[in-house]
Amino acid sequence: MLKNNLSNPRIVGEGPHLRKGEIAVNICSPDIDDVPTRSEAEDAVSVLRRWVRAGSANDLYEFSSILQGIAGPELNRVYSDNFVADADYVQGLPDLQNGPASLIRGAQQHIQHVGISNFRLPIRFQTRDNGPLQLETSVTGSVSLDAGKKGINMSRIMRTFYRHSEETFSFDVIERALDDYKTDLESFDARIQMRLSFPMRVESLRSGLSGYQYYDMALELAEIDGQRHKIIHLDYVYSSTCPCSLELAEHARATRRQLATPHSQRSVARISLLVAPDSSCLWFEDLVDLCRRAVPTETQVMVKREDEQAFAELNAANPIFVEDAARLFCEQLKIDQRVGDFRVIASHQESLHSHDAISVLTEGPTFEQTSLDPRTFESLFHIG
């Protein structure tokens, strides 16, 4: 503290009070102009957070302008239509996914599938009976990720696939797209799955009418440890009449002259098969025909009275438990030399019970699994 009586200025030690003739002068310490330490800044932030939690809405609104000033100049909030991202600008953009392994969060573990699910576009497919057909297709593309890599550039999944999107698709085209995935994303394993709703014109049983039946199908190509697997999936929808219920209804008629009807229900079988290596083309239509031979009670499209009566007769001639369905599909799949390993998942969505009857049958190691997805059977619900 600097004390001053006008006749003899002098500096004395600090005291609690000023004596007569003394004045107080602030002495500026050089430390005050130093840049705060990180610890001091964190303490200040902690104090600010406590104040924010306790402050009123009006206090926070008024204080926001001060915070903006601290953060730097106010940002432009108007989108620029004229800004051009030239090569130098793009080169300078941050790319976290291609960063070093030090950026990895969690365990540095190999990931089997990383990619994009359900990007949609129109794709042409070659058909057995009607030439090329363009259909809306949902694509899932993924690659493996090494333990030491942070991630992948997801947009490359779509951009790589789009290079082939104007071709008429077959497994040969999918293989070329898969090759590009592995090159563009520097991956060892890769997978492409293409889901679509495939239309086929179906004749009525007796009236001569016809209409389009749509089949949920998927083509899948997976490369794992250098081995490629071509897989086809089909959901086949049919009517199942309970054999036990049919016999009970007939018993009531025969013994008591009591009219009774057996219960039947819409049912779904999901057929998944591995295309045998070096086999001839297995068309979508071929797989549908195979299912019809196994279980002929496919749901109908165009129906008049004579067709409805015919369908009742067809169901009575082919009563079927869910166990029967799995084995009948299995029988036909084993006959076809183009089919390798396969799986049949059948769901009879009971009209008698408030639950469904289900069965799963696999042939070969491709589709064997210890655990089933908890929603596997729920996904077999067919929406017309």
RASUL-V936470 format. One record per residue. RES is the residue in one letter. OMEGA is omega in radians with two decimals (999 if undefined). Layout:
res:RES omega:OMEGA
res:RES omega:OMEGA
//
This chain:
res:M omega:3.12
res:L omega:3.10
res:K omega:-3.06
res:N omega:2.80
res:N omega:-2.86
res:L omega:-3.10
res:S omega:-3.03
res:N omega:-3.14
res:P omega:3.09
res:R omega:3.10
res:I omega:3.13
res:V omega:3.12
res:G omega:-3.12
res:E omega:3.07
res:G omega:-3.07
res:P omega:-3.07
res:H omega:3.03
res:L omega:3.05
res:R omega:-3.10
res:K omega:3.12
res:G omega:-3.12
res:E omega:3.06
res:I omega:3.14
res:A omega:3.11
res:V omega:3.09
res:N omega:3.06
res:I omega:-3.09
res:C omega:3.10
res:S omega:3.10
res:P omega:-3.11
res:D omega:-3.08
res:I omega:-3.11
res:D omega:3.13
res:D omega:3.06
res:V omega:-3.14
res:P omega:3.07
res:T omega:3.10
res:R omega:-3.14
res:S omega:3.12
res:E omega:3.11
res:A omega:3.12
res:E omega:3.08
res:D omega:3.13
res:A omega:3.10
res:V omega:3.12
res:S omega:3.10
res:V omega:-3.14
res:L omega:-3.14
res:R omega:3.12
res:R omega:3.13
res:W omega:3.14
res:V omega:-3.12
res:R omega:-3.08
res:A omega:-3.03
res:G omega:3.08
res:S omega:3.12
res:A omega:-3.13
res:N omega:3.10
res:D omega:-3.10
res:L omega:3.14
res:Y omega:-3.12
res:E omega:-3.10
res:F omega:-3.07
res:S omega:-3.14
res:S omega:3.10
res:I omega:3.14
res:L omega:3.11
res:Q omega:3.11
res:G omega:3.12
res:I omega:-3.08
res:A omega:-3.11
res:G omega:-3.11
res:P omega:-3.14
res:E omega:-3.09
res:L omega:3.09
res:N omega:-3.11
res:R omega:-3.13
res:V omega:3.14
res:Y omega:-3.11
res:S omega:3.09
res:D omega:-2.99
res:N omega:-3.11
res:F omega:3.13
res:V omega:3.09
res:A omega:-3.12
res:D omega:-3.04
res:A omega:-3.14
res:D omega:3.14
res:Y omega:-3.14
res:V omega:-3.14
res:Q omega:-3.11
res:G omega:-3.13
res:L omega:3.10
res:P omega:-3.14
res:D omega:-3.03
res:L omega:-3.05
res:Q omega:3.08
res:N omega:-3.14
res:G omega:-3.11
res:P omega:-3.13
res:A omega:3.14
res:S omega:3.13
res:L omega:-3.10
res:I omega:3.06
res:R omega:-3.10
res:G omega:-3.08
res:A omega:3.03
res:Q omega:-3.00
res:Q omega:3.03
res:H omega:3.10
res:I omega:-3.06
res:Q omega:-3.08
res:H omega:2.99
res:V omega:-3.13
res:G omega:-3.06
res:I omega:3.10
res:S omega:2.95
res:N omega:2.87
res:F omega:-2.93
res:R omega:3.07
res:L omega:3.10
res:P omega:-3.11
res:I omega:3.04
res:R omega:3.07
res:F omega:3.05
res:Q omega:3.12
res:T omega:3.14
res:R omega:-2.94
res:D omega:-2.95
res:N omega:3.10
res:G omega:-3.11
res:P omega:-3.12
res:L omega:-3.13
res:Q omega:-3.07
res:L omega:3.00
res:E omega:-3.04
res:T omega:3.06
res:S omega:-3.04
res:V omega:2.96
res:T omega:3.13
res:G omega:-3.14
res:S omega:3.07
res:V omega:3.05
res:S omega:-3.13
res:L omega:3.14
res:D omega:-3.08
res:A omega:-3.07
res:G omega:3.14
res:K omega:-3.13
res:K omega:-3.09
res:G omega:3.12
res:I omega:2.98
res:N omega:-3.03
res:M omega:-3.06
res:S omega:3.13
res:R omega:3.09
res:I omega:-3.13
res:M omega:-3.08
res:R omega:3.13
res:T omega:-3.13
res:F omega:-3.09
res:Y omega:3.11
res:R omega:-3.13
res:H omega:-2.94
res:S omega:-3.14
res:E omega:3.13
res:E omega:3.01
res:T omega:-2.88
res:F omega:2.97
res:S omega:3.10
res:F omega:3.11
res:D omega:3.13
res:V omega:3.13
res:I omega:3.11
res:E omega:3.11
res:R omega:3.09
res:A omega:3.13
res:L omega:3.07
res:D omega:3.14
res:D omega:3.07
res:Y omega:-3.07
res:K omega:3.14
res:T omega:-3.05
res:D omega:-3.08
res:L omega:3.07
res:E omega:-3.07
res:S omega:3.11
res:F omega:-3.13
res:D omega:3.13
res:A omega:-3.12
res:R omega:3.01
res:I omega:3.04
res:Q omega:-3.10
res:M omega:-3.14
res:R omega:-3.11
res:L omega:3.04
res:S omega:-2.98
res:F omega:-3.11
res:P omega:3.00
res:M omega:3.13
res:R omega:-3.04
res:V omega:3.11
res:E omega:3.02
res:S omega:-3.03
res:L omega:-3.05
res:R omega:-2.99
res:S omega:-3.10
res:G omega:3.09
res:L omega:3.08
res:S omega:3.13
res:G omega:-3.07
res:Y omega:2.98
res:Q omega:3.14
res:Y omega:-3.07
res:Y omega:3.04
res:D omega:-3.08
res:M omega:3.05
res:A omega:2.95
res:L omega:-3.12
res:E omega:3.05
res:L omega:-3.11
res:A omega:3.00
res:E omega:-3.12
res:I omega:-3.14
res:D omega:3.08
res:G omega:3.14
res:Q omega:3.14
res:R omega:-3.09
res:H omega:3.09
res:K omega:-3.01
res:I omega:3.06
res:I omega:3.07
res:H omega:3.10
res:L omega:2.94
res:D omega:-3.12
res:Y omega:-3.04
res:V omega:-3.06
res:Y omega:3.06
res:S omega:3.10
res:S omega:3.05
res:T omega:-3.09
res:C omega:3.13
res:P omega:-3.14
res:C omega:3.14
res:S omega:3.11
res:L omega:3.13
res:E omega:3.12
res:L omega:3.11
res:A omega:3.12
res:E omega:3.10
res:H omega:3.12
res:A omega:3.11
res:R omega:-3.02
res:A omega:-3.02
res:T omega:-3.06
res:R omega:-3.08
res:R omega:-3.13
res:Q omega:3.09
res:L omega:3.13
res:A omega:3.11
res:T omega:3.09
res:P omega:3.12
res:H omega:3.04
res:S omega:-3.02
res:Q omega:3.01
res:R omega:-3.07
res:S omega:-3.10
res:V omega:2.99
res:A omega:3.04
res:R omega:-3.14
res:I omega:3.05
res:S omega:-3.08
res:L omega:3.03
res:L omega:3.11
res:V omega:-3.11
res:A omega:3.14
res:P omega:3.05
res:D omega:3.12
res:S omega:3.08
res:S omega:-3.04
res:C omega:3.02
res:L omega:-3.06
res:W omega:3.02
res:F omega:-3.10
res:E omega:3.12
res:D omega:-3.11
res:L omega:3.08
res:V omega:3.11
res:D omega:3.11
res:L omega:-3.14
res:C omega:3.13
res:R omega:3.09
res:R omega:-3.13
res:A omega:-3.10
res:V omega:-3.00
res:P omega:-3.05
res:T omega:3.10
res:E omega:3.10
res:T omega:-3.00
res:Q omega:3.14
res:V omega:3.14
res:M omega:-3.01
res:V omega:2.90
res:K omega:-3.05
res:R omega:-3.12
res:E omega:3.10
res:D omega:3.13
res:E omega:3.09
res:Q omega:3.13
res:A omega:-3.13
res:F omega:3.07
res:A omega:3.11
res:E omega:3.14
res:L omega:3.11
res:N omega:3.13
res:A omega:3.13
res:A omega:-3.08
res:N omega:3.08
res:P omega:-2.96
res:I omega:2.94
res:F omega:3.13
res:V omega:3.06
res:E omega:3.12
res:D omega:-3.09
res:A omega:-3.12
res:A omega:-3.10
res:R omega:3.11
res:L omega:3.06
res:F omega:3.13
res:C omega:-3.12
res:E omega:-3.13
res:Q omega:3.13
res:L omega:3.14
res:K omega:-3.12
res:I omega:-3.04
res:D omega:-3.08
res:Q omega:3.12
res:R omega:-3.08
res:V omega:3.03
res:G omega:3.08
res:D omega:3.12
res:F omega:3.06
res:R omega:3.04
res:V omega:3.01
res:I omega:-3.10
res:A omega:3.11
res:S omega:3.05
res:H omega:-3.00
res:Q omega:-2.85
res:E omega:2.97
res:S omega:3.09
res:L omega:-3.03
res:H omega:3.02
res:S omega:3.06
res:H omega:-3.12
res:D omega:2.99
res:A omega:-3.04
res:I omega:3.02
res:S omega:3.09
res:V omega:3.12
res:L omega:3.10
res:T omega:3.07
res:E omega:-3.14
res:G omega:-3.00
res:P omega:-2.99
res:T omega:-3.02
res:F omega:3.08
res:E omega:3.09
res:Q omega:-3.14
res:T omega:-3.07
res:S omega:3.04
res:L omega:3.02
res:D omega:-3.11
res:P omega:-3.12
res:R omega:-3.11
res:T omega:-3.04
res:F omega:3.06
res:E omega:-3.12
res:S omega:3.12
res:L omega:3.11
res:F omega:-3.08
res:H omega:3.06
res:I omega:-3.08
res:G omega:999
//
